[in-house]
Amino acid sequence: MKLTDFRFDTDRVQISAYPAEPRDSAKLMVVDRATRSIRHGTFADLPQFLKPGDCLVVNDTRVFPARLIGKKEKTEADIEVFLLRELQPDNKLWDVLVEPARKIRIGNKLYFDEDLVAEVVDNTTSRGRTIRFLFDGPNEELYATLDRIGEMPLPPYMDRKSEDADKQRYQTIFARERGAVAAPTAGMHFTQALLDRLGEAGIHIAPVTLHIGWGTFRPVEVEDLTKHRMDSENYYITQETADLINSVLDQKKNRVIAVGTSAVRAIETSITANARLKPSFGWTDKFIYPSYEFKITEGLITNFHPPESTQLMATTAFCEYELLMEAYREAMDHDYRFYAFGDAMLIL
C-alpha cells in the first residue's frame, strides 16, 4: 500500500479538546473481523465484549510536562524549549527542540522559572539542540522542578493552550513510568470503576512501557511506506508481563488484546523464535503497516487516528483496509470524536 491510500476527507471529523467525563462514557465501536460487522456502544460496555481469561496489554508510560518557556541570556528573548528525551541523567543532558532556533547557539544559557538554568552544548538538527541543566540537586528534584514549571505537550491539532489540569487530564489511569511526550490515548477511556468490573469478570491487565516520543506527530513523507523510518522509542517489558501474556497465548481460547498501537509496537518488538513474548528493554523503531503479520496481538483497542498517520497504518494492518475505512465512515456518520481525546474502537 502507498501513503495516498491512507488519506480521507476530514471535513466531518469531530476533534475534542477535552476528554469525555467520566472517561468510560466515551463511545465505543466494536468491529468484528470474522463477521465484518460493526456495533456501537459506550466504553463502559467493554466487559461484555471480552471473555474471562482475556488479557489487556496497557502502556503505563507517563507524560511529563515537556514544554518550557524561558529567556535567553543577555537579550532576554523568549525561548521555547521542548524536552524530547533525557540522554545522560548523571550529567543532566537532554535532547530538545528550540524555537526560534536561529537565536540559539552552542554556549548560550537559557533561564527558566525557579532559577533553573540550562546551557546549550550541541546542535543536533536545524531545530534540535543538546542542553545541560545547571542544577546541583538530585535528578528527582530536577524532575519535580520541571513538572512544576513545564507545560503539557498537547497535540498540535488540539489548538488550545495547555492548562494546569492537563497535567492529570492528559494521562491514562495506568500512567506510572515517566518518559513520554505524548499519551497512549487508547488508555484514556479506562476508569477505576471499569477496571474493577474487568477484574471481577476475570480479565487480566498486563502493563508494558513504551515512552512515546514527538516522532508520533511526524508526518510520513514518502509514498513508498517501506522507505519510512520511525523514530526510536524506549520500551520495557518485564518478566511478569511476559509470563502472563505467554500463559494466555498458550491457553489458545483466550486473547491478547493490545490497548493502543504503542502497546502493539512494544509486544511485537520483543518476540521469541516460537512466537512468544520475551522480557526485554531497549529502543524500538518498529513500523507496522499492511501487510504485517502479527505474532502476539489478537485484538486491538484504539482511537480514531489522523489520515496518513503511522497509527492509522498500524490499525489498518490489524483490521484490513476496506473494513477499517467502512468503520471510519460509519464513525463520522454517528458523530464519533477523533484523535487524542476522542472515542474508541475495539477490533476483534
N, C-alpha and C positions, 0 to 999 in steps of 0.2 A: 504493500500500500504506500501511497505518497502523502506528503503533507497536505495537499489540497483536499484529500479525502476527508480530512477532519475539520473542514470549515462548515459552519452552519449559520443561518440567519439569527442574529441575537436581538432583533427588534422586539420580540415578545418575551425576552428573558427578564425575569424579575431578580434584582440583586438587593439583598437586605444588608443594611449597615449594622444590624444588631441581631443577636440570636433569638430564637423562639423562647418564650418563658411560659411554663417550665421547658427545659431543653427537650424533653421527650414528647412534647406536644407538636414537634415538627412533623411534617408529612413524611410518609414512608411509601415508596413504590416498591413492590415486590415483583421481580422478573424471574420467571421460571424458564430456564434454557431448554429443558426437556419438552415442555408443552408449548413453549413460545407464548406463554400467557403473561398478562400484566394485571396486577391487583393494586388497590390503593388502600391506605390506612394511615395511622399515625405511628411514630416511632415507639410509643408505649406499647404497641401491639407486637413488638418484636418477638417476645417469648412464644407466641402461638405459631410462629413460622420455624422454630427451632425444635430439635429433639433432645431429650436427656442424653448427656454424654457428648454433645457437640462442644466445640471449643472455639471461643472468640479470641483472636490474636490482636492485642491492642498495642499501640505505640505509646509508651509512657514518657516520651520526651516532654520537657517543659520549655515554653517560650520565655526568653529573657528580654527585658526592655533594651533593645539593641540600638535605638536611635538616640544619639546625644547631640545637644546643641551647645556649642562653645564659642570661644573667641580666640582669634589668632593673636599671638604676642605682638606687641608694639602697635599694630594697626587697629586691633580690636575689631576686625572684620568678623561678621557672623559666619560660623563654620558648622556644617552638619557632618557628623561622623556616624557612620553606620557600622556597627561591630558585626563582622562576618563569622569569625571563629577565633578561639584562643589558640595561639601557636605554641607558646612556651610558658606554662603557668609560673615556673620558677623565676623567669625573667620578666613576667608580666607583658609579654609580647602578644599583639593581636593583629590579625588581618582585617582591614577595614576598607570601606569606601568613603570618600570625602567629597564634599560639594561646597563651594566651587573648587574643583580640583586644580585649576590653573594657579590658584593662590597658595597651594600647599606644597612646600618643598622639604627635602631632607634637612633636618636640623631645626625646623620650625617647632615651636612649643605651642600647644593648644590648651586653653584654660576652660575648665568647666565649673559648675556649681560645687559648693562644699570644698573649695580649694583643691580640686582634683586637676592634675596637670599630666599631659601626655606629650611625648616627643616623637616626631616623625623620624624613623630610622631607615626607611627604604621606600622606593617606588616599585610597585608590582605591575600595575596596568595603568591605563590612562586616568582612571579614577581610583585605582587601588593604591593603598599605602600599608606599610607595616608601622605600627606605633608601639611605644613602650610607655606604660603608665608609670610615672614617677611617684610611687606610693610605697611607703615604708612598712605598712602593716601587713598582716597575713592576707592571703587571697580571699578568705571568707569575708574580711572587712571590705576589700575592694569590690567583691560581688555585691555586698549589701549596699555600698555607695552607688554602684551602677544601677541597681534595682530601684533606688530612691530617685535618682535624677534622670534616668533614662525614660524614653517613651516606647510604648509597644509598637512593633513594626507591622502595622496593619497592611494588608494587601493594597497595592496601588489603586485597584478598581473600586475600593470601598469609598474613596473620595470623601473622606472626613478626617478631621484631626483626631489623634489618639486622646483618649480620656483616661483619668486615673483608674476608673472602673475596668478599663480594658486589661489591666494587669492580671485580673482574675477572669474577666469575661472572655478573653481570647486565649483560653486554656481548656483542656479537657479535664474531666474528673480523674483521669488516670495520670495526670502530669506529675512526674516525680524527678526526673533527671534533667537538670538544667543544661541547655545547649542548643535549642532550636531558635531560628528566627522566623519560622512560620509554623502555625499549629497544624497537627494532624486532624483535619477538620471532620473526618468521618466519626471521630470520637466525641465530637461536640454534643451529640444528641443524648448521651447517657446521663442519667441522674442516679443518685444513691437508691432511690425507691425502685428504679428499674433494675439496678444491679442486684438488689435484694430479691426481686422476683426471679431474675435469671438464676441466682444461686439456688432458690427454692425449687426451680424447675430442673436442676441438675446440669446447668450449663457451666462449663469451665471458662475461666478467664486466664489467658497466658500473655504476660507482658514481654515485649521486646522494646529495644531502644533504637531509634534512628533519628539523629538530630537533623531535621530538615533545614537546608540552607537557602540562601537567597536565590540560588540557581533554580529553585522550583518555579520562580516567576520569569526566568529567562526564556524568551521565545525560541522555538525551533526555527532555524533559518535556512534549512536545506530541504529541498523537495524529496531527495532520497533519504529516507529515515535511517538507513544503515550508516550514513555518514554523520549523524548527530552524536555528540558526546555529552553525556550527563556530567554535571559537577559531582565530585566525590563528596559523600556524606558519611559521617562517623556512625557506626552501629554497634550494638552489643546484644548478644543472645546468651542467656545463662544456661547452665546445665539443667536446672529445674524446669525452665521453659521447654528446652529441647526434649526432655524426658516426657513431659506432659503431652506435647504435640505428637511425639512419636507413638505414645500409647494410644492416642485417638486414631492415628493413621493405621496402626496395627489391628484395631478392632474392626475396621472397614465399614461397619454400619453407621458410624458417626462421622462428622465432617469438621474439617479445619476451616474456619471462616475468618478471613482477614478483615480487620476494621481499618479500611483506608489503604491507598496504594503505597504509602510509606511502609506499612506493616508487610505488605506483599513484597516489596523490594528487599526488606530485611530477611524474611524467611526464604525467599527464592534465591538469595545470595549464598546462603550457608547450607549446602546440600551434600550429603554423603553419596557414595557411588551407588548405594541401593535406594536412593530417593527418600532419605530420611533427613531430619534436621539435625545439625550438629552445633554444639555451643561454640561461639567464636566472637571475636571483636575485631574491629579494624575499619576500613573505609570501603565503601561500595559506590561504583558508578554504573550500576546495572540499569540498563534501559529496556523496559518491557513494552513491546509493541507487537501487533499481529505479524506473524503467526507464532508467537512464543508458546512453548509447551510448558504448562505449569506442572511443577513437581510436588508441591506441598499444598497450595491453595485450592480449596474445594468449594468455597463460597466467598462472596465479597460484599461488604457494606461500604458504600462510597457516596460522596456528594455528587452534584451535577457540575461538571467542570467546564472551563472556558474552551472555546474552539481552538484547535491546533496545540493544545497543551499536552505535555507528556502524561499527565494523569488521565486525560481522556483516551490517549493511546493505550495505556495500560488497561483501562477498563474495557476498551474495545477488544483487546487481546483475550480477555477473560470471557466476555459476553457474546461476541460475534457482531460484526458491524451492522448489518441490516436490522437486527433485533434491537441493538442499542439505539440506533437512530430513530426507530419507531418509538422507543421508550422516551427519548428526549422530546420528540414531537408531542407525545401524549402529556409529558410533564408541562410543556408550555400551554397546552390546551386546558390543563387542570390547575394552572396558576401556581405551580411549584416554584419555590425560590431556589436560585442557583448560587454556586460558589461557596465561599468560606462559611458564612452564617446561613446557608440555605438549607434545603430539605435533603432527604436521604433516599438511597436506593439500596435494596438488598437483592443480590443476584445469586440464585441457587441453581 
